Structure formats: structure tokens, C-alpha cells
Amino acid sequence: MITKTDIYSPKLRFPNFNDSWTFYRLSEVSNVNDGTHFTPQYVSEGVPFWSVETVVGNAQPKFISKESHDEMIRRCRPKKGDILLTRIGTLCRSKLIDWEAEFSIYVSLALISPVKTVLGSYLHTYFQTKIYEKEFLSKSLLTASPKKINVEDLKGTRVSIPGKEEQKEIASFFSLLDQKIEKQQEKIGQLELFKKGMMQKIFSQEVRFKDEDSKEFPEWEVYTLADVSDVRDGTHDSPKYISVGYPLITSKNLKSNGKINWNDISYISQFDYEQINKRSNVDKGDILFGMIGTIGNPVLVNNSDFAIKNVALIKESEKLLNKYLIYYLKSDHINKQFYLEQAGGTQKFIALGLIRSLSIYAPGIEEQKKIASFLSSVDDKLEKEKEKLEALQQQKKGFLQQMFI
């Protein structure tokens, strides 16, 4: 049984704090409830109604009538300083209510209202340690789908509480760190929007580059991809997989960020590798394009010690540079062609013939080089900013691990 006599001292402390932390049941330091168990009728305008999707995916809340809201808050009324915790489906994601506004919540959310001696901002930080998620994932009640945390089980879990002044220091520290992470995410988002906008302008020829003498480049031409590039595909057979051997890349391994996912790779024998590569040998500088399941996600290859299955392979030509083509294949011009061919249907397979028949608008080689260099420089900036974000997130993770158990 968890009692107030359970105490510990964290590895990481702020200066001038030496008192031990005390473990309490969550119900001893807060009121815990869940949202309405009824699905209300939504309206176009009204009182916001929050669910798991609002907390986890930052989706806009739906709206309910004032009458429905008034009925719901008799049982569960969120207020500033409380915490929302997801308890069905996606578990243990926390959001601090740091605003003054009326809203209601669905049963998939727990509402945690701390007592006066406990700060909501501190509990919000505590929930980010994933302690609760690990604890509940070990329980048999989570074998069902969707996964679910019962409110009574939530009340009985433990939370470690320092003195109120130390709570303030901890909450303030992590709040500042969260602000840095949020600003970095915004910076990345702005760069991604800039890149998307520039790609639209470049490939619609609203923006044109000039040569070294500041003269206009020749007009663009339209090509059928198969007329200027060697377009093949990998094996359609299913070779025997082995534990150690040559990697076999399929559509699922092509990531939307233009890289290959090497964490979920199947391996084949040297014999199968050589047989597949007689037909579709991959070289550095080739482009891979997903054909089944994951469609598209083109990748410019920078190493070539693997074979491919259900993936299109595009080899560079004299008229069309792959470092230009890789960006064109990611543009709306290509997406629109696939959409029109499939009449807007959900796409799970792209035939090689359709890829070969793609219309590609392209300038001369020198302008292709300038376009590729410009967009590549934006990608380099994005990569550096994402590395900074990853460093901040890892820093936060490290602090959380050292401060809480």
C-alpha cells in the first residue's frame, strides 16, 4: 500500500532544496474524474468540446450547445490550473489548462484538479515522465482495444510531491524548456512552409533563376518521364528472408523525409541479391519511388548495397538531373497527376506504366542545377534546425529521467 511515509530524494535537485519528496496516491492530492460518457450532438457554433484528438493531435475541438455543456459540467467542470490526461486509446498524454474559458470534455479524458498544496503545472510535468504509461501498460486491462485506464486505477497510482516552492522551480524550468522546444518547432514549421511555397512558385515558373551573366535561361520543356529517364522496378517475387544478408528495400522503407528507414529491413541471400540486381541494380544517384502500400516518398540514393522490391527505380539522363527530379516528384504537379489518373480514389498501388508516363516540366540543365542547389540549401537548413529540436527534446528527456522515478 502506498502511504505518505514513502519518500525519496531525486538524483537531480535545484540549489537550496534538500527536503525529501513524499509519495501520495493521486486521489490524496487531487480530485480525479472523467468526462461525459455520452456523445453529444455537435453544432457549428457553441461551447468547445475536448477529446483525446484535441489533446494529442492539437485538433480543433468540436462544439456543443450551451444546454449540453451546462448539463455536463454538473459532473465535471474543467478550470484553469487543472490537467487533462488521456485515458482511452492514446494513454497518459497531459495538457495543462492554462487559460480561462468554458469547455466540456469527453469520457476519453480524465480531469485532474489538484489541491491547494500541489501545483497543476508541477503535476503536468510529472505526467510527462511517462511513469503512468509504463505502469498501466503492464496491467491486463490494457490488453483490450482500445487501451483504457480506469478512473479508479488512476486515483490509486502514486505521484511524488516535493514542497510547493520546489514544485514552482521545477514547473518553471520545464515550462521554459517547453517554450524553447515550441519556438524551435515553429521555426521548422516556417521553414517547411517557405520550402513548400518556393517549390510551388518554382515549378509553376512564377520564380525563375538567371545564368551567371544575369540573363534569362531558355524556356522550359515538357517530357514524358520514360522518354528521358530509365525507369524500372524491383523484383515482384518474394525471396526467402534470412537473419543476416543483403538488405531488401520495399516501399515501406521509403520515408516521407526523403530517407530510407533502416530499422525495419528484411535480408536476402547473395544469390537472390545478384538475381534481383541483374534486372534492377541500384546505383548511387538513382531515385527510388514507392509503388505498393506506401506510394511515392521518393528517395535519392546515396549508397547502393541493397536490392529492391515493389519499388520504381529511376536512373538519371542527360536531359533530366535526378537532383532536380527528386524535388519535382515531391511537388503538387505529380500529386495532381496521380489524383486525376485515379479519379480521386485512395491509392494503394501505382503501376510502372503510370510512373513512366508522368509529365515532367523541366528547364535546361544549368537552371536545373540552380533549382536543385537552392532547394537543397533549404533542406540543409531544415536538417540543422531539426537536429537542434532533437537535442532540446533529448535534454528534456534526460532532466525528466533524473528528477523523477
Kinemage of the C-alpha trace (Angstrom):
@kinemage 1
@onewidth
@group {chain A} dominant
@subgroup {mainchain}
@vectorlist {calphas} color= white
{ca met a 1} P 0.000 0.000 0.000
{ca ile a 2} L 1.221 3.488 -0.890
{ca thr a 3} L 1.290 5.802 2.104
{ca lys a 4} L 2.610 9.230 2.950
{ca thr a 5} L 5.628 7.636 4.626
{ca asp a 6} L 7.079 6.611 1.239
{ca ile a 7} L 9.798 9.173 0.497
{ca tyr a 8} L 12.815 9.603 -1.763
{ca ser a 9} L 15.315 12.194 -2.965
{ca pro a 10} L 15.780 12.643 -6.725
{ca lys a 11} L 19.183 12.490 -8.400
{ca leu a 12} L 18.799 15.992 -9.815
{ca arg a 13} L 17.855 18.875 -7.494
{ca phe a 14} L 17.716 22.623 -7.748
{ca pro a 15} L 20.024 24.512 -5.314
{ca asn a 16} L 18.831 25.104 -1.742
{ca phe a 17} L 16.307 22.256 -1.766
{ca asn a 18} L 17.184 19.318 0.476
{ca asp a 19} L 13.888 18.000 1.833
{ca ser a 20} L 12.803 14.529 0.718
{ca trp a 21} L 9.889 14.097 -1.650
{ca thr a 22} L 6.753 12.302 -0.482
{ca phe a 23} L 4.680 9.760 -2.381
{ca tyr a 24} L 0.900 10.142 -2.322
{ca arg a 25} L -1.955 8.466 -4.085
{ca leu a 26} L -3.170 10.741 -6.849
{ca ser a 27} L -6.580 10.882 -5.146
{ca glu a 28} L -4.893 12.282 -1.997
{ca val a 29} L -3.532 15.327 -3.817
{ca ser a 30} L -6.246 15.901 -6.439
{ca asn a 31} L -9.813 15.243 -7.469
{ca val a 32} L -9.906 12.806 -10.406
{ca asn a 33} L -12.878 12.433 -12.718
{ca asp a 34} L -13.596 11.631 -16.351
{ca gly a 35} L -15.666 13.469 -18.918
{ca thr a 36} L -19.162 12.746 -20.145
{ca his a 37} L -19.977 9.179 -21.195
{ca phe a 38} L -22.461 10.404 -23.790
{ca thr a 39} L -21.657 11.558 -27.302
{ca pro a 40} L -23.471 14.867 -27.690
{ca gln a 41} L -24.910 16.344 -30.843
{ca tyr a 42} L -22.365 18.683 -32.378
{ca val a 43} L -23.207 22.176 -33.588
{ca ser a 44} L -21.398 24.639 -35.851
{ca glu a 45} L -21.002 27.228 -33.090
{ca gly a 46} L -21.200 26.815 -29.347
{ca val a 47} L -19.084 25.656 -26.400
{ca pro a 48} L -15.837 23.759 -27.173
{ca phe a 49} L -15.894 20.010 -26.528
{ca trp a 50} L -12.495 18.365 -25.975
{ca ser a 51} L -11.458 14.759 -26.692
{ca val a 52} L -8.212 12.760 -26.980
{ca glu a 53} L -7.675 14.105 -30.502
{ca thr a 54} L -7.742 17.668 -29.182
{ca val a 55} L -5.024 16.908 -26.629
{ca val a 56} L -2.809 14.558 -28.677
{ca gly a 57} L -3.137 15.842 -32.225
{ca asn a 58} L -3.808 19.501 -31.418
{ca ala a 59} L -7.003 19.157 -33.427
{ca gln a 60} L -9.573 21.916 -33.096
{ca pro a 61} L -12.301 20.961 -30.604
{ca lys a 62} L -15.825 20.329 -31.811
{ca phe a 63} L -18.714 22.396 -30.471
{ca ile a 64} L -21.799 21.541 -28.452
{ca ser a 65} L -24.828 23.548 -27.394
{ca lys a 66} L -24.825 25.628 -24.212
{ca glu a 67} L -27.579 23.386 -22.845
{ca ser a 68} L -25.465 20.218 -23.338
{ca his a 69} L -22.436 21.950 -21.811
{ca asp a 70} L -24.379 23.076 -18.738
{ca glu a 71} L -25.539 19.506 -18.202
{ca met a 72} L -22.003 18.069 -18.478
{ca ile a 73} L -20.286 20.482 -16.100
{ca arg a 74} L -22.569 19.416 -13.262
{ca arg a 75} L -20.378 16.317 -13.129
{ca cys a 76} L -17.024 17.516 -14.441
{ca arg a 77} L -16.062 21.177 -14.869
{ca pro a 78} L -12.526 21.963 -16.168
{ca lys a 79} L -10.903 25.116 -14.844
{ca lys a 80} L -7.574 26.921 -15.092
{ca gly a 81} L -4.823 25.025 -13.245
{ca asp a 82} L -6.370 21.595 -13.836
{ca ile a 83} L -4.787 18.897 -16.019
{ca leu a 84} L -6.316 16.862 -18.820
{ca leu a 85} L -4.910 13.330 -19.095
{ca thr a 86} L -5.775 10.992 -21.969
{ca arg a 87} L -7.065 7.643 -20.701
{ca ile a 88} L -8.548 5.827 -23.722
{ca gly a 89} L -6.668 4.904 -26.901
{ca thr a 90} L -3.567 7.075 -26.653
{ca leu a 91} L -2.636 6.959 -22.970
{ca cys a 92} L -1.181 9.385 -20.444
{ca arg a 93} L -0.748 12.463 -22.614
{ca ser a 94} L -1.056 15.521 -20.405
{ca lys a 95} L -2.230 19.069 -21.079
{ca leu a 96} L -2.236 21.860 -18.509
{ca ile a 97} L -5.294 24.106 -18.633
{ca asp a 98} L -3.552 27.473 -18.526
{ca trp a 99} L -6.426 29.549 -19.892
{ca glu a 100} L -9.747 30.879 -18.639
{ca ala a 101} L -12.541 29.528 -20.835
{ca glu a 102} L -15.602 27.331 -20.584
{ca phe a 103} L -15.415 23.898 -22.234
{ca ser a 104} L -16.517 20.313 -21.661
{ca ile a 105} L -14.627 17.024 -22.026
{ca tyr a 106} L -15.383 13.552 -23.329
{ca val a 107} L -15.044 10.300 -21.384
{ca ser a 108} L -11.680 9.604 -23.084
{ca leu a 109} L -10.128 12.345 -20.940
{ca ala a 110} L -9.521 12.409 -17.201
{ca leu a 111} L -9.730 15.724 -15.384
{ca ile a 112} L -7.246 16.113 -12.540
{ca ser a 113} L -7.891 19.038 -10.185
{ca pro a 114} L -5.005 19.411 -7.672
{ca val a 115} L -5.426 20.500 -4.067
{ca lys a 116} L -4.057 23.875 -2.927
{ca thr a 117} L -0.686 22.482 -1.827
{ca val a 118} L 0.001 20.998 -5.270
{ca leu a 119} L 0.553 22.972 -8.486
{ca gly a 120} L -1.165 21.815 -11.664
{ca ser a 121} L 1.932 22.895 -13.593
{ca tyr a 122} L 4.029 20.522 -11.473
{ca leu a 123} L 1.663 17.566 -11.977
{ca his a 124} L 1.643 18.297 -15.722
{ca thr a 125} L 5.447 17.993 -15.706
{ca tyr a 126} L 5.255 14.785 -13.673
{ca phe a 127} L 2.865 13.170 -16.159
{ca gln a 128} L 5.319 13.864 -18.988
{ca thr a 129} L 7.777 11.384 -17.475
{ca lys a 130} L 5.666 8.508 -18.906
{ca ile a 131} L 5.674 6.905 -15.425
{ca tyr a 132} L 1.943 6.396 -15.602
{ca glu a 133} L 2.037 4.988 -19.111
{ca lys a 134} L 4.624 2.362 -18.107
{ca glu a 135} L 2.636 1.458 -15.011
{ca phe a 136} L -0.646 0.953 -16.854
{ca leu a 137} L 0.825 -0.809 -19.878
{ca ser a 138} L 1.757 -3.655 -17.538
{ca lys a 139} L -1.858 -4.139 -16.457
{ca ser a 140} L -4.093 -6.741 -18.079
{ca leu a 141} L -6.901 -4.215 -18.529
{ca leu a 142} L -4.843 -2.713 -21.366
{ca thr a 143} L -4.951 -5.886 -23.475
{ca ala a 144} L -8.277 -4.789 -24.931
{ca ser a 145} L -8.619 -2.404 -27.844
{ca pro a 146} L -8.725 0.490 -27.436
{ca lys a 147} L -6.407 0.582 -24.428
{ca lys a 148} L -8.072 2.119 -21.403
{ca ile a 149} L -7.176 3.393 -17.933
{ca asn a 150} L -9.986 3.118 -15.401
{ca val a 151} L -10.536 6.216 -13.290
{ca glu a 152} L -10.360 4.242 -10.042
{ca asp a 153} L -6.999 2.753 -11.059
{ca leu a 154} L -5.792 6.242 -11.921
{ca lys a 155} L -6.785 7.514 -8.488
{ca gly a 156} L -4.766 4.759 -6.797
{ca thr a 157} L -1.494 5.418 -8.618
{ca arg a 158} L 1.272 7.264 -6.853
{ca val a 159} L 2.815 10.633 -7.504
{ca ser a 160} L 5.912 12.087 -5.821
{ca ile a 161} L 5.455 15.586 -4.407
{ca pro a 162} L 8.150 17.987 -3.170
{ca gly a 163} L 7.450 21.194 -1.263
{ca lys a 164} L 5.483 23.883 -3.051
{ca glu a 165} L 8.486 26.170 -3.654
{ca glu a 166} L 10.417 23.345 -5.288
{ca gln a 167} L 7.319 22.496 -7.325
{ca lys a 168} L 7.399 26.090 -8.624
{ca glu a 169} L 11.079 25.816 -9.582
{ca ile a 170} L 10.548 22.527 -11.404
{ca ala a 171} L 7.425 23.704 -13.235
{ca ser a 172} L 9.093 26.988 -14.245
{ca phe a 173} L 12.229 25.217 -15.501
{ca phe a 174} L 10.325 22.763 -17.682
{ca ser a 175} L 7.960 25.489 -18.865
{ca leu a 176} L 10.924 27.489 -20.186
{ca leu a 177} L 12.324 24.359 -21.814
{ca asp a 178} L 8.942 23.659 -23.426
{ca gln a 179} L 8.865 27.215 -24.751
{ca lys a 180} L 12.269 26.683 -26.396
{ca ile a 181} L 11.038 23.435 -27.938
{ca glu a 182} L 7.852 25.118 -29.165
{ca lys a 183} L 9.796 28.000 -30.722
{ca gln a 184} L 12.105 25.531 -32.443
{ca gln a 185} L 9.105 23.612 -33.772
{ca glu a 186} L 7.630 26.879 -35.062
{ca lys a 187} L 10.922 27.730 -36.767
{ca ile a 188} L 10.915 24.343 -38.501
{ca gly a 189} L 7.268 24.795 -39.487
{ca gln a 190} L 8.015 28.207 -41.013
{ca leu a 191} L 10.945 26.789 -42.979
{ca glu a 192} L 8.794 23.938 -44.257
{ca leu a 193} L 6.105 26.392 -45.349
{ca phe a 194} L 8.758 28.525 -47.056
{ca lys a 195} L 10.091 25.483 -48.897
{ca lys a 196} L 6.606 24.394 -49.960
{ca gly a 197} L 5.770 27.885 -51.194
{ca met a 198} L 9.033 28.205 -53.127
{ca met a 199} L 8.537 24.807 -54.748
{ca gln a 200} L 5.083 25.879 -55.915
{ca lys a 201} L 6.459 29.104 -57.347
{ca ile a 202} L 9.483 27.455 -58.961
{ca phe a 203} L 7.631 24.589 -60.639
{ca ser a 204} L 4.821 26.889 -61.819
{ca gln a 205} L 7.616 29.109 -63.225
{ca glu a 206} L 6.453 32.089 -61.186
{ca val a 207} L 10.037 32.266 -59.937
{ca arg a 208} L 12.843 31.859 -62.471
{ca phe a 209} L 16.613 31.717 -61.995
{ca lys a 210} L 19.145 33.516 -64.188
{ca asp a 211} L 22.534 32.496 -65.520
{ca glu a 212} L 25.899 33.792 -64.319
{ca asp a 213} L 25.546 36.846 -66.586
{ca ser a 214} L 22.076 37.608 -65.165
{ca lys a 215} L 20.458 36.559 -68.414
{ca glu a 216} L 17.241 34.591 -68.742
{ca phe a 217} L 17.513 30.831 -69.191
{ca pro a 218} L 15.698 29.178 -72.124
{ca glu a 219} L 12.017 28.246 -71.794
{ca trp a 220} L 11.094 25.029 -70.002
{ca glu a 221} L 10.132 21.877 -71.859
{ca val a 222} L 7.713 19.099 -71.012
{ca tyr a 223} L 8.875 15.477 -71.115
{ca thr a 224} L 7.316 12.104 -70.593
{ca leu a 225} L 9.494 10.597 -67.866
{ca ala a 226} L 10.192 7.362 -69.780
{ca asp a 227} L 11.414 9.374 -72.798
{ca val a 228} L 14.261 10.968 -70.835
{ca ser a 229} L 14.945 8.618 -67.913
{ca asp a 230} L 15.482 4.884 -67.492
{ca val a 231} L 12.517 3.804 -65.333
{ca arg a 232} L 12.441 0.235 -63.987
{ca asp a 233} L 11.116 -1.560 -60.934
{ca gly a 234} L 12.459 -4.099 -58.495
{ca thr a 235} L 11.517 -7.732 -58.139
{ca his a 236} L 7.876 -8.752 -57.732
{ca asp a 237} L 8.869 -12.148 -56.359
{ca ser a 238} L 9.116 -12.957 -52.671
{ca pro a 239} L 12.640 -14.202 -51.947
{ca lys a 240} L 13.344 -16.155 -48.780
{ca tyr a 241} L 14.295 -13.884 -45.915
{ca ile a 242} L 17.300 -14.683 -43.730
{ca ser a 243} L 18.665 -13.214 -40.496
{ca val a 244} L 21.928 -11.905 -41.985
{ca gly a 245} L 22.480 -10.966 -45.609
{ca tyr a 246} L 21.799 -8.209 -48.143
{ca pro a 247} L 19.086 -5.602 -47.370
{ca leu a 248} L 15.895 -5.735 -49.443
{ca ile a 249} L 14.222 -2.323 -49.640
{ca thr a 250} L 10.454 -2.145 -50.192
{ca ser a 251} L 8.005 0.778 -50.310
{ca lys a 252} L 7.536 0.664 -46.528
{ca asn a 253} L 11.203 1.584 -46.060
{ca leu a 254} L 10.884 4.854 -48.009
{ca lys a 255} L 10.230 7.717 -45.580
{ca ser a 256} L 8.445 10.973 -46.341
{ca asn a 257} L 11.574 12.929 -45.327
{ca gly a 258} L 13.461 11.519 -48.333
{ca lys a 259} L 15.436 8.904 -46.399
{ca ile a 260} L 15.465 5.126 -46.136
{ca asn a 261} L 14.289 3.582 -42.883
{ca trp a 262} L 16.939 1.008 -41.997
{ca asn a 263} L 15.258 -0.065 -38.754
{ca asp a 264} L 12.735 -2.427 -40.334
{ca ile a 265} L 14.724 -4.228 -43.025
{ca ser a 266} L 14.408 -7.753 -44.408
{ca tyr a 267} L 17.548 -9.553 -45.579
{ca ile a 268} L 18.134 -11.892 -48.521
{ca ser a 269} L 20.909 -14.208 -49.677
{ca gln a 270} L 23.734 -13.199 -52.004
{ca phe a 271} L 22.212 -15.373 -54.746
{ca asp a 272} L 18.824 -13.574 -54.560
{ca tyr a 273} L 20.562 -10.207 -54.307
{ca glu a 274} L 22.528 -10.858 -57.502
{ca gln a 275} L 19.475 -12.220 -59.347
{ca ile a 276} L 17.367 -9.163 -58.491
{ca asn a 277} L 20.141 -6.760 -59.428
{ca lys a 278} L 20.517 -8.258 -62.887
{ca arg a 279} L 17.210 -6.526 -63.599
{ca ser a 280} L 17.283 -3.521 -61.308
{ca asn a 281} L 20.747 -2.745 -59.986
{ca val a 282} L 20.668 0.318 -57.718
{ca asp a 283} L 23.438 2.899 -58.099
{ca lys a 284} L 24.279 5.998 -56.099
{ca gly a 285} L 22.310 8.930 -57.508
{ca asp a 286} L 19.293 6.826 -58.554
{ca ile a 287} L 15.790 7.652 -57.317
{ca leu a 288} L 13.526 5.148 -55.566
{ca phe a 289} L 9.756 5.632 -55.731
{ca gly a 290} L 7.218 3.606 -53.723
{ca met a 291} L 4.698 1.631 -55.791
{ca ile a 292} L 2.710 -0.529 -53.347
{ca gly a 293} L 1.214 0.391 -49.975
{ca thr a 294} L 3.313 3.497 -49.434
{ca ile a 295} L 3.024 5.440 -52.694
{ca gly a 296} L 5.689 7.941 -53.658
{ca asn a 297} L 8.082 9.121 -50.915
{ca pro a 298} L 10.901 9.462 -53.479
{ca val a 299} L 14.424 8.933 -52.156
{ca leu a 300} L 17.686 9.991 -53.802
{ca val a 301} L 20.077 7.088 -53.184
{ca asn a 302} L 23.442 7.836 -51.550
{ca asn a 303} L 24.584 4.214 -51.142
{ca ser a 304} L 23.790 1.138 -53.165
{ca asp a 305} L 24.454 -2.111 -51.294
{ca phe a 306} L 20.854 -3.338 -51.385
{ca ala a 307} L 18.173 -4.758 -53.669
{ca ile a 308} L 14.608 -3.502 -54.213
{ca lys a 309} L 11.115 -4.997 -54.341
{ca asn a 310} L 7.897 -3.259 -55.491
{ca val a 311} L 9.843 -0.013 -55.820
{ca ala a 312} L 10.356 2.022 -59.001
{ca leu a 313} L 13.952 2.815 -59.920
{ca ile a 314} L 14.724 5.999 -61.903
{ca lys a 315} L 18.175 6.417 -63.405
{ca glu a 316} L 19.477 9.817 -64.435
{ca ser a 317} L 19.573 11.018 -68.035
{ca glu a 318} L 21.467 13.750 -69.842
{ca lys a 319} L 18.371 15.953 -70.084
{ca leu a 320} L 16.996 15.447 -66.604
{ca leu a 321} L 19.110 15.561 -63.448
{ca asn a 322} L 17.889 13.396 -60.596
{ca lys a 323} L 18.798 16.049 -58.030
{ca tyr a 324} L 16.226 18.269 -59.812
{ca leu a 325} L 13.748 15.461 -60.492
{ca ile a 326} L 13.627 14.404 -56.814
{ca tyr a 327} L 12.054 17.755 -55.913
{ca tyr a 328} L 9.664 17.716 -58.867
{ca leu a 329} L 8.470 14.251 -57.828
{ca lys a 330} L 7.591 15.695 -54.395
{ca ser a 331} L 5.616 18.587 -55.873
{ca asp a 332} L 1.884 19.080 -56.307
{ca his a 333} L 2.357 18.696 -60.074
{ca ile a 334} L 2.969 14.971 -59.564
{ca asn a 335} L 0.292 14.549 -56.890
{ca lys a 336} L -2.299 16.067 -59.227
{ca gln a 337} L -1.386 13.640 -61.999
{ca phe a 338} L -1.844 10.642 -59.718
{ca tyr a 339} L -5.103 12.086 -58.401
{ca leu a 340} L -6.530 12.587 -61.901
{ca glu a 341} L -5.492 9.105 -63.029
{ca gln a 342} L -7.193 7.512 -60.040
{ca ala a 343} L -10.254 9.816 -60.109
{ca gly a 344} L -9.537 10.843 -56.550
{ca gly a 345} L -9.603 7.305 -55.151
{ca thr a 346} L -7.482 6.042 -52.282
{ca gln a 347} L -4.269 4.826 -53.852
{ca lys a 348} L -2.512 1.643 -52.713
{ca phe a 349} L -0.762 0.712 -55.954
{ca ile a 350} L 0.900 2.640 -58.774
{ca ala a 351} L 1.675 0.784 -61.981
{ca leu a 352} L 5.119 1.196 -63.501
{ca gly a 353} L 3.464 2.354 -66.723
{ca leu a 354} L 1.828 5.263 -64.910
{ca ile a 355} L 5.154 6.361 -63.433
{ca arg a 356} L 6.781 6.127 -66.854
{ca ser a 357} L 4.013 8.270 -68.369
{ca leu a 358} L 4.369 11.135 -65.874
{ca ser a 359} L 4.666 14.589 -67.446
{ca ile a 360} L 7.758 16.390 -66.196
{ca tyr a 361} L 8.305 20.107 -66.767
{ca ala a 362} L 11.972 20.977 -66.692
{ca pro a 363} L 14.323 23.797 -67.646
{ca gly a 364} L 17.752 23.316 -69.163
{ca ile a 365} L 20.494 21.569 -67.208
{ca glu a 366} L 22.064 24.750 -65.827
{ca glu a 367} L 18.785 26.028 -64.422
{ca gln a 368} L 18.046 22.552 -63.052
{ca lys a 369} L 21.343 22.762 -61.164
{ca lys a 370} L 20.434 26.163 -59.695
{ca ile a 371} L 16.986 24.985 -58.616
{ca ala a 372} L 18.381 21.820 -57.053
{ca ser a 373} L 21.114 23.782 -55.263
{ca phe a 374} L 18.620 26.293 -53.857
{ca leu a 375} L 16.153 23.689 -52.586
{ca ser a 376} L 18.987 21.547 -51.255
{ca ser a 377} L 20.255 24.522 -49.223
{ca val a 378} L 16.785 24.890 -47.679
{ca asp a 379} L 16.826 21.166 -46.845
{ca asp a 380} L 20.234 21.585 -45.177
{ca lys a 381} L 18.827 24.393 -43.001
{ca leu a 382} L 15.824 22.242 -42.120
{ca glu a 383} L 18.063 19.342 -41.157
{ca lys a 384} L 20.139 21.549 -38.846
{ca glu a 385} L 17.037 23.004 -37.193
{ca lys a 386} L 15.595 19.510 -36.699
{ca glu a 387} L 18.861 18.429 -35.082
{ca lys a 388} L 18.552 21.372 -32.661
{ca leu a 389} L 14.992 20.291 -31.861
{ca glu a 390} L 16.100 16.718 -31.256
{ca ala a 391} L 18.849 17.959 -28.919
{ca leu a 392} L 16.324 20.002 -26.904
{ca gln a 393} L 13.912 17.063 -26.684
{ca gln a 394} L 16.690 14.735 -25.543
{ca gln a 395} L 17.796 17.316 -22.976
{ca lys a 396} L 14.266 17.477 -21.571
{ca lys a 397} L 14.019 13.688 -21.518
{ca gly a 398} L 17.295 13.461 -19.593
{ca phe a 399} L 16.181 16.010 -16.986
{ca leu a 400} L 12.858 14.207 -16.503
{ca gln a 401} L 14.602 10.859 -16.007
{ca gln a 402} L 16.982 12.248 -13.406
{ca met a 403} L 14.368 14.203 -11.474
{ca phe a 404} L 11.576 11.636 -11.230
{ca ile a 405} L 11.287 7.911 -10.581
